[in-house]
């Protein structure tokens, strides 16, 4: 009986970890026959777990939805991760879940064993969250996007670009990415035939979802990060400029606050294309490079530099004339 109970818990944990399982996969994981899997599924159903059978030659199962949430099985690392995630969400960038996150965290902490509670308490004691100042995302929208990524279903949505232009998109969603309190979707745009990055707070999903798709081979993680960084810049920057810096590329990369492609032109010269919503802010960032630079084809940025130069010169003159 104890062996059967332990196996049922392991089976339930597998069904919670992934949407679809064939009976052969489950039998291999648990070291039993497919007949035993069928019997165990019936036992789970008898305990109130909605396990749906998938017809076909392969045969399979998935954990369905029910009127009440079944108990979740978490290992130690998962429990700590969920607790810390709830603590972060209480002051995060997802709208409307702050109070709910606190309630859920209180329930989870009550059930944590002392060794795990100490880990979570240490994080809470020494981590000071800052209130979110960026755009907030409807949690239902994030759930729809995440489910489409998981189930390889096309996503159809209305999208509002940074310029305010509206469009209707159909994409194959792959990854949700959080960067500096903003959520982004990396997807293959079927109409444009290329990878695109979308701000989640500007997405309005349309129903029903599109058909399922065969996943494409994703680029390596490093290339994905570079793609998202480029997409974020293109989506959020109103002003862009090409800047030639009279310093090595490695030096410039180390001075930039965000990942930007830097092109090496010579041993002591490189170029990159920064951007900002305000040319004055971009001028300030360039000043922090602590290196000489040349602006290429960006009159707004040149005007911003002139404006700052005159302001700094006035400050210098006034400081020199001030009584000591």
N, C-alpha and C positions, 0 to 999 in steps of 0.2 A: 504493500500500500504506500509506504514512504517513497519507494522508487517511482511508483506511478505518479504520485503527487509532485515530486521533483521534476519529472519529465513534463507534466502539464504546465508547470511554471516556466520551464525552458521553452516549451512550445508557444505559450502565450507571449513570452518575451520576443521570440522570433517573429511572430505575427505582428507585433507592435513595431518592430524595427523596419519592416519593409512592407510595401503595399501588397504585392503578389508573390505567392510561393507555389511551386508545383509540389505535389505530394512526394515525388521522388527527392526533391531538394530537401524537404523537411525530414524525410526518413534518413537521408544521408547525414544531415546535421545531428540528428538525435541518435543515430546508430540503431534504428529499428526498421521494421518493415512498413510498407505503405498501408497495409491492413491495420497495423497498430496506430498509424497516424489517423486513419479514418475513425477508429474507436476513440482515440483521444479527442478528436474534434467533437464527437458526439458528447463526450464528457464535458467539454468546455461549454457547449451549447446548453447542456443540462444545468450548468452553473450560472447561466444567464449571459454568456459571452456570445455576441452575434457573429459567428464565423460563417461567411458566405462561401459556397462551393462554386468553382468556375468550371463549366462544362468543357468538353473537348478531349482530344487524344492525350494531351499533356496532363490534363486534370490539375486543379489547383485550388488554393484557398486564399481568402483575404479576410481581415478583421473588419466587419461592417460597423455601421453606426447603430446606436441604441438610444433609448430614452434617458439612460443614466450613463455617466462616464465610468468605464470599468477601471479597476486599480491599475496603475502603471508600475512596471517593474524597472527600477533604475539601479545600476551599479553605483559604487561609491563616487567615481569620477563624474558620472552623469548627474547624480544628486547634487554634488557641489556646484557643477556647471549651471544647473537649473536654478539653484538658490542665488548664485551670483548674478545670473542673467535677470532674474526677477528684481533683484536689488537695483541693478542698472536701469531696468525698464521703468522703475518707479519715477525716474527723473530723466527719461530718455526722449527720443524723437518720434515715438509712436503715439499718436493722439488718443486720449481717452482710456488708457490702460494703467495710469499711474496708481490710482486707488486700488484697482483690482489686483495689480501686481503685489502691493503691500499685503493684501489679505491672503493671497496665495502663498506668499513668502512666510507669513506667520504660521500657516498650516504645515508647510513643509518643514520648517525649523522645529516644530513641535515633535515631528516624527524622526528627525535625524538622530543617529547615535551620537554620543558625546564627542567622539574623535572628529566627526565631520562637522558638528556644530561649532567646534572650536575654529576650524578652518574658515567657515563662513563668517563667524564673529570677528576674526582677525581682519578679514577683508572689509567688513562693515566699519570697524573701528578706525582703520587707517586710510580708507579711501573716501575722499570728499567729492561727491558728484557736483558738477556745475549744471545749473538749469539750462535746458535746451533753448537756444536762441534761433535755431534754424527752422526750416519748414517741417511740419509734422505730417506723418503719413497715417491714413486710416488703417488700423490693423486688419480690417476685412480685406482691403486691397492687397496688403502684403501676404495674407493667407491665400488669396486667389492666385497670386503670382507664384508663390512657393509651391502650391499644389500643382500648377501647370508645369513648373520645372521638374518636379518629382515624377509626374505621370507622363511626361513627354507629350503634352497636349499643346496645340497651337493656341496662342493668346491673341485675342482681338481686343483692341482698346482705342479710345479717343485719346489723343495726346496733345498737350499744350506746350509748345516750345518756349525757350527763354524769351524770344522776341514777341510772344503772344500768339503766334500763328498756330492754328488748330489743324490737326490731320487725323486720319483714321489709319491705324497700323495693324498689320497681321504678322506675327513673329513666332519663331521657335524659341521659347525661353530656356535659358541654361543656368544662369547664376544670379542670385541676389547678393549685392555687395554693399556693405556699410562703410562709408568714408566720411570722417569728420561730421558725424551726426546727420548724414544724408544717406538715403537708400537709393541704390541704382540697380537696374536690370540689364544684364548682358544677354543679348539675344541675336539670333540670325534673322534679319529683316528679309522676308520672302519676296517682297515687292522690289527691293533695291539690290537683292543678291549679295549682301555683305553683313558683317558684324556691326551692330549698333549698340549704343549705351543710352538708356532712358532713365530720367529721374522718376522714382516711384511716386512721389507726391504729385506728379503731373499726369499720372496714368488714371484713366477711368475705364475699367474693364467692361467689356460688352458680353452679354450672354446670348446664346450658349457659347461655350468655348469651342474652339476649332477642333479638327480631327487630330488623332494621335500621329506622331511623326517618328521616323527613325533617327535617333540622335546622330549628329555629325561628330566627327573626331575633334575634340576641343584642342586648341593650341596649348602648349605648356603653360604652367601657372605664371611664369615670368612674363610671357607674351600677353596673357590675359590681363595681368596687372598693368602692363604698358598700354594695352588697348583701352582699358577702363579709364586710366589716367588721361589719355588723349580724348576719349569721349566726354569725360567730365569737363575738361578744359573747353572743348568745342561747344558743349551745351551751356556752360555757365558764364563764359567770358564774353563781354560785349566789345572790348577793345583788345586787339592783338598787335604785336609788333615783332619784327625780326631784330634781334640784338646781337651785335658782334662784340664779344668781350675779349679784352687783351689779357688773357690769363688761360692756363691749361683747363681742359674740359673737366678733369677730375676735381679741380679746385672749385669750379662753378657748381658742379653737381652737389658738392658738399655744403655749399652755401644756400642752396635753394630749399625753401620750406616744404615743397611738394615735389614728387617725382616728375621731371620734365625731360624730354629728349634733348640732349646737348650734343651738337655736331662738332667734332674736332676739326679745325681748319689748319692748324699748325701746332708746333710744340707749345707755344705760348699764346694761342688764339683759338677761340671756339665761337659757336653761334647757337642760339636757341630762340624759341618763339613763345615768350610769356604772354599772359593775358590777364585782364581784370575788368570788372564792371566800371571802374573809374580810372582814367589815365593818371590822376594824381597818386592813387594808391600804388599803381605800377611803378611810377617814378620813385616813390619811397623805397619800394622793394629793391629796385635796381641800385639805389644808393647804398643799400646794405650789402651788396656784393663785395664792396671794398676793392674794386678794380675798375680800371678805365674801360669805357664801352662806347660803341657807336650805334645810333638808332638808324634803322633802315626802313624807309617808307612808312612812317607813322607820324604825321603832323600833329595829331592830338597829344601824343606822348612828348614830342619836342616842346609843344606849348606848355605842357604841365611841368616839364623840367625848367623852362624859362621862368614860370610863375614861382616855383619853389626857390630857384636861384635868387630872384629878386627879394623874396621873403627872407631867405637866409642872410642875404647881404644887408638888408635893413636891420636884422637882429644883430649882426656883427657891428654895424655902425653905431647902433644905439648902445650896445654894450661897451664900446670903446669910449663913448662920450659920457657914460654914466659916472657919477662921482664915486670914488673908491671909499 
